[in-house]
Amino acid sequence: MEDRKPLLKVNNLKQHFRINRKFTVRAVDGVTFEIYPGETYGLVGESGSGKSTIGRSIIRLYEPTAGDVIFNDKNISGKLSAKDTQHLRTKMQMIFQDPMACLNPRKKVMDIIAQGLDIHHLYQSQEERREKVYQILDMVGLASEHADRYPHQFSGGQRQRIGIARALIMNPDLIIADEAISALDVSIQAQVVNLMKDIQTKTNTAYLFIAHDLSMVKYISDRIGVLHLGHLVETGTRDEIFDNPLHPYTKSLLSAIPQPNPIAEKKRVAINYDYRVSGIDYHKGTQQHISGQHYVLATPEELADWTK
């Protein structure tokens, strides 16, 4: 892992929203992580912990307050030149949470998927444009006749596939999947996640997979970051996080996963974690290295307490 270069490096990213003169929401407060080519980095946390904000700041839907985002060796967090903007808009794509809200109801699927090609002039003829769309529809498991329909004529799972196709047609290096499956049925979720894994094998695309369903994150991710109140409290490989959780918040998240075995489920005890009364201050902690790629946000005293 060490000799490979990260595709995306996020360094001390902060995203604050000023509400009025006296009050500012610190949605993301100094988050650092990196994603390597072809891997899936899962970002988990409760609602309101800043997951989607991180995704949107990275892809520059929001202007980051502070910190650096390095994508393909280019710093994309400051003011962007036209060339860098073009590079960012083609090589990084996003799949949104609600497939109906992010597809234009007045456009046919053909035009929705080809929108990126139209903006960046990535075809020579209408024939080539059509061919590219058919190819990508086939890749996400839809038929070419679907191209002439409107979004309302599809089910939720099919709409999400259209969203994935729209992201894929640009042949991106990184796809940010923002809660891409949480609006879908459980059986459809599995189909969409398997589809994403198959596509990753074929194209070597990296994913930033934002979700709050831990079992799904465990299934798809190579590495996982646990986010709470805008801080990355723990990060590591899938096995490091699930087999050896150290932070009380991570433990509380993992303890909430229902067990499919009724005997184990009866014994499962959900751990309650309340930051306000826990005595932990995220601003005082630093990223402590545990082993391998496992880091936890803690002061040395807290770490000693959690590992004893």
HUVENUR-V211656 format. One record per residue. RES is the residue in three letters. PHI is phi in whole degrees, -180 to 180 (none if undefined). PSI is psi in whole degrees, -180 to 180 (999 if undefined). OMEGA is omega in whole degrees, 0 to 359 (999 if undefined). Layout:
BEGIN
[[RES,PHI,PSI,OMEGA] [RES,PHI,PSI,OMEGA]]
END
This chain:
BEGIN
[[MET,none,-36,189] [GLU,-68,-32,185] [ASP,-82,-15,177] [ARG,-80,150,179] [LYS,-92,136,178] [PRO,-65,143,177] [LEU,-76,-39,181] [LEU,-131,129,175] [LYS,-122,121,177] [VAL,-108,122,186] [ASN,-124,111,175] [ASN,53,45,182] [LEU,-71,130,175] [LYS,-126,138,177] [GLN,-135,105,181] [HIS,-111,142,178] [PHE,-117,121,182] [ARG,-84,120,181] [ILE,-88,-50,174] [ASN,-151,-168,186] [ARG,-60,-34,187] [LYS,-98,-18,191] [PHE,-128,128,177] [THR,-127,132,176] [VAL,-88,121,178] [ARG,-94,82,188] [ALA,-67,-41,177] [VAL,-130,129,191] [ASP,-130,75,175] [GLY,82,62,182] [VAL,-103,134,181] [THR,-131,125,172] [PHE,-162,171,177] [GLU,-139,156,180] [ILE,-128,133,181] [TYR,-96,158,181] [PRO,-58,135,174] [GLY,78,5,180] [GLU,-109,165,177] [THR,-114,122,178] [TYR,-106,116,181] [GLY,-91,131,179] [LEU,-114,115,183] [VAL,-121,159,179] [GLY,164,167,182] [GLU,-74,171,177] [SER,-60,136,178] [GLY,86,8,181] [SER,-86,-8,176] [GLY,107,11,183] [LYS,-63,-55,183] [SER,-66,-34,179] [THR,-62,-40,179] [ILE,-61,-47,180] [GLY,-58,-44,183] [ARG,-73,-30,177] [SER,-71,-39,182] [ILE,-64,-42,183] [ILE,-87,3,175] [ARG,69,33,166] [LEU,-76,-27,171] [TYR,-115,152,175] [GLU,-87,113,183] [PRO,-60,139,180] [THR,-70,-42,180] [ALA,-157,168,178] [GLY,98,173,183] [ASP,-121,141,171] [VAL,-123,114,181] [ILE,-106,118,181] [PHE,-123,122,183] [ASN,52,44,178] [ASP,69,10,177] [LYS,-114,137,177] [ASN,-81,115,184] [ILE,-109,17,183] [SER,-95,-17,180] [GLY,-93,-148,177] [LYS,-78,132,186] [LEU,-99,138,172] [SER,-76,167,181] [ALA,-60,-38,182] [LYS,-67,-43,179] [ASP,-66,-38,178] [THR,-62,-44,179] [GLN,-60,-44,181] [HIS,-62,-45,181] [LEU,-65,-44,185] [ARG,-71,-23,179] [THR,-95,-38,189] [LYS,-92,-5,176] [MET,-131,129,182] [GLN,-131,164,183] [MET,-131,139,171] [ILE,-109,125,188] [PHE,-92,167,187] [GLN,-70,-49,185] [ASP,-101,107,187] [PRO,-65,-26,182] [MET,-78,-36,185] [ALA,-72,-23,185] [CYS,-104,7,175] [LEU,-111,132,182] [ASN,-69,116,186] [PRO,-67,-16,183] [ARG,-93,-5,183] [LYS,-108,148,175] [LYS,-76,158,183] [VAL,-57,-38,179] [MET,-54,-47,184] [ASP,-76,-31,178] [ILE,-64,-47,184] [ILE,-71,-35,184] [ALA,-84,3,185] [GLN,-57,-45,179] [GLY,-63,-40,179] [LEU,-63,-40,180] [ASP,-64,-45,185] [ILE,-65,-42,185] [HIS,-99,9,177] [HIS,51,60,186] [LEU,-104,31,174] [TYR,-151,156,182] [GLN,-92,-36,184] [SER,-139,164,177] [GLN,-61,-34,179] [GLU,-62,-44,181] [GLU,-66,-39,179] [ARG,-61,-47,180] [ARG,-62,-43,182] [GLU,-62,-43,180] [LYS,-62,-42,181] [VAL,-65,-44,179] [TYR,-61,-41,181] [GLN,-61,-46,184] [ILE,-72,-35,176] [LEU,-62,-41,179] [ASP,-63,-39,181] [MET,-64,-34,181] [VAL,-95,11,173] [GLY,82,27,174] [LEU,-116,159,182] [ALA,-92,159,184] [SER,-66,-28,179] [GLU,-69,-16,176] [HIS,-66,-19,185] [ALA,-65,-24,183] [ASP,-96,12,179] [ARG,-104,171,179] [TYR,-102,158,184] [PRO,-55,-35,184] [HIS,-69,-11,181] [GLN,-88,7,182] [PHE,-116,160,173] [SER,-81,171,181] [GLY,-58,-44,181] [GLY,-64,-39,179] [GLN,-68,-37,178] [ARG,-63,-40,180] [GLN,-66,-33,176] [ARG,-65,-36,177] [ILE,-65,-42,177] [GLY,-60,-40,179] [ILE,-67,-41,180] [ALA,-62,-40,180] [ARG,-63,-37,178] [ALA,-73,-40,186] [LEU,-71,-29,189] [ILE,-64,-21,179] [MET,-82,-2,182] [ASN,55,56,187] [PRO,-78,160,173] [ASP,-85,-28,183] [LEU,-136,131,174] [ILE,-117,127,176] [ILE,-96,111,181] [ALA,-99,102,186] [ASP,-92,98,182] [GLU,50,43,191] [ALA,-66,-16,185] [ILE,-118,-3,189] [SER,-71,-19,180] [ALA,-89,2,187] [LEU,-105,161,173] [ASP,-60,153,184] [VAL,-61,-42,181] [SER,-66,-36,179] [ILE,-73,-35,178] [GLN,-54,-46,182] [ALA,-61,-42,179] [GLN,-61,-46,184] [VAL,-67,-41,180] [VAL,-66,-41,177] [ASN,-64,-38,176] [LEU,-61,-44,180] [MET,-63,-38,179] [LYS,-66,-42,179] [ASP,-62,-44,181] [ILE,-63,-39,180] [GLN,-63,-40,179] [THR,-62,-39,183] [LYS,-76,-39,191] [THR,-108,-11,183] [ASN,60,32,177] [THR,-77,143,174] [ALA,-92,148,178] [TYR,-120,139,161] [LEU,-103,106,189] [PHE,-101,106,183] [ILE,-96,126,183] [ALA,-160,166,170] [HIS,-119,5,176] [ASP,-92,103,189] [LEU,-66,-36,182] [SER,-66,-35,178] [MET,-70,-39,179] [VAL,-64,-40,179] [LYS,-62,-37,184] [TYR,-71,-40,189] [ILE,-98,-25,192] [SER,-90,149,170] [ASP,-89,-43,176] [ARG,-129,156,186] [ILE,-132,140,172] [GLY,-119,132,180] [VAL,-103,124,187] [LEU,-112,135,176] [HIS,-143,127,179] [LEU,50,40,176] [GLY,80,6,178] [HIS,-117,140,175] [LEU,-84,102,188] [VAL,-84,-25,180] [GLU,-157,142,178] [THR,-147,148,182] [GLY,174,-177,177] [THR,-70,166,181] [ARG,-53,-45,183] [ASP,-70,-38,181] [GLU,-62,-41,182] [ILE,-73,-44,186] [PHE,-80,-32,183] [ASP,-90,-26,185] [ASN,-140,62,179] [PRO,-72,135,183] [LEU,-110,-41,184] [HIS,-72,137,181] [PRO,-56,-33,179] [TYR,-68,-43,178] [THR,-61,-42,180] [LYS,-61,-41,181] [SER,-67,-37,178] [LEU,-64,-47,184] [LEU,-67,-32,182] [SER,-72,-13,182] [ALA,-90,-5,181] [ILE,-75,123,178] [PRO,-66,145,179] [GLN,-96,137,179] [PRO,-72,-15,180] [ASN,-92,119,186] [PRO,-61,-32,181] [ILE,-70,-45,178] [ALA,-66,-36,182] [GLU,-64,-36,179] [LYS,-65,-33,183] [LYS,-86,-13,185] [ARG,-65,130,178] [VAL,-114,120,178] [ALA,-78,126,181] [ILE,-88,132,180] [ASN,-96,134,180] [TYR,-132,122,178] [ASP,-123,113,185] [TYR,-58,-38,186] [ARG,-64,-35,183] [VAL,-104,4,186] [SER,-80,-17,182] [GLY,80,3,180] [ILE,-91,137,176] [ASP,-119,110,183] [TYR,-62,-27,183] [HIS,-74,-22,180] [LYS,-88,-25,184] [GLY,-74,156,172] [THR,-126,166,181] [GLN,-74,110,180] [GLN,-95,131,181] [HIS,-83,126,180] [ILE,-94,-62,176] [SER,-169,158,179] [GLY,53,-118,179] [GLN,-111,21,186] [HIS,-92,118,178] [TYR,-127,147,177] [VAL,-135,143,180] [LEU,-83,111,184] [ALA,-164,160,167] [THR,-85,161,180] [PRO,-56,-35,180] [GLU,-67,-44,180] [GLU,-63,-42,181] [LEU,-61,-44,178] [ALA,-61,-38,180] [ASP,-66,-43,184] [TRP,-76,-26,185] [THR,-95,-6,183] [LYS,-74,999,999]]
END
